[in-house]
Amino acid sequence: MDYIVRGGNRLDGEIAVYGAKNCALALLGASVLTDDQIILHNCPVISDVENMLLLLRTMGKKVLRSGDTVVVSGGLNTTAAPKSVASLLRGSALILGGTVARYHCAELPLPGGCAIGARPMDIHLSGLEALGVTVEHTADAVYCTGVPKGAQFTLRFASVGATENLLCACALAEGESTLANCATEPEVAALELMLNEMGAEISGVGQSLLHIKGVARLHGADFTVIPDRIVAATYLSAAAATLGDVTVRDCVPTHLDAFLNVLGTRFNVKRYENAVRLRCDALPDGYGTVRTAPYPLFPTDMQSLLLSLAACSRGKTTVCETLFENRLEHNAEQLNKMGGDVIVKGNVATVHGRKLHGAEVSASDLRGGAGLTVAALCAEGMTKISGIEHVNRGYADLAGDLNSLGADIVVI
Ligand code: EPU
């Protein structure tokens, strides 16, 4: 799937945000902890979530979707995630902790040859081992067996996925656990709240030090997926790049603090209780130096948006990607095809803003594709972006949403 974007239109209007992919995936991963109904509202219709539902269904869960409400119930009939489905999304790893806690065994295929190296899960696995679970792995899969027992564990890095898996394992573990240096992303906090609604005893919700009293059984929950802060940032970036005026509704402005701290001094930004309005009267003179880091600092998932904004602004910007180094290189090359001046050395991009022009570019990942779309909106002429299936993993209809604000994007 490709986007054909005719750049130059000013975006104007109001748009609502839907549920966050990374919250929905974590909550769905936790659904294996109970046979009772997990009812999720505001569950986005995006391909990563549909693939996670397919994975649960393939493993025996009953899954019903009606609009943006999803109901998951029943038990698993296998604890081995089939490779054909699990390899469709990185988030499939989020069923590991819950499966081993509930069934005392789990098998998760890993993609590619040097799987653990290319897609590290060492923190997930060393945390499970600290809980007394036996972990074995081949190049293709990881096997976990044993009953999790309460323990103290410090994550060597505040990994989102590892925190989520370990929380699920600790929730049904025998005894009490303390997890230190946990991720504090809003999506992790939402999982903590849902687990507590299911009967878990987690204290320290939203903090990096968590105490979990294991319980024997968890029950169902009726929970609402939090708004997608990355989608909100995407719409705001599109407004900023096009000298536009956009109000993003149904979001949580505090979840956007790090992003708004960078944009807020350069644009006219107004925060409301559940909305943010951004008006751009002139392109800024660069964005200074921005480093990605775990929440509450600047998120890696908004880095490609910022790179595009920097490329089409006027002055110098330095972007340092500390989480996923390979997220810089590809988009830098694509932006340079559009006339950009982006030089990447290691994990640092130096950007000198200038007027971009249309070109044929490709998206190699979800966030990169969104970033290129923002760049194309402000470029002169037509941009063809291929690889839009990556974008569809996390956006329900990015082209339609931006078109509703005045963009000119054709999907082919
Ligand atoms: N890491 C390890 N070992 C581990 C786990 C992680 O070395 O066992 C490293 C990673 O290689 C990376 C860093 O730790 O350098 C952060 O990874 P983290 O585990 O926090 O990321 P994740 O759980 O795999 C989630 C989101 C990502 C988002 C990151 C960072 C989901 C499903 N995914 O991934 O979202 O970028 O946190 O915030 O929640 C996206 O939405 O496009 C996306 C990639």
Residues whose N, C-alpha, C, O or C-beta is under 5 A from the ligand:
A	BS01	EPU	N22 L25 G91 P120 M121 D122 I123 H124 A158 S159 V160 G161 A162 T300 D301 L323 F324 L366 R367
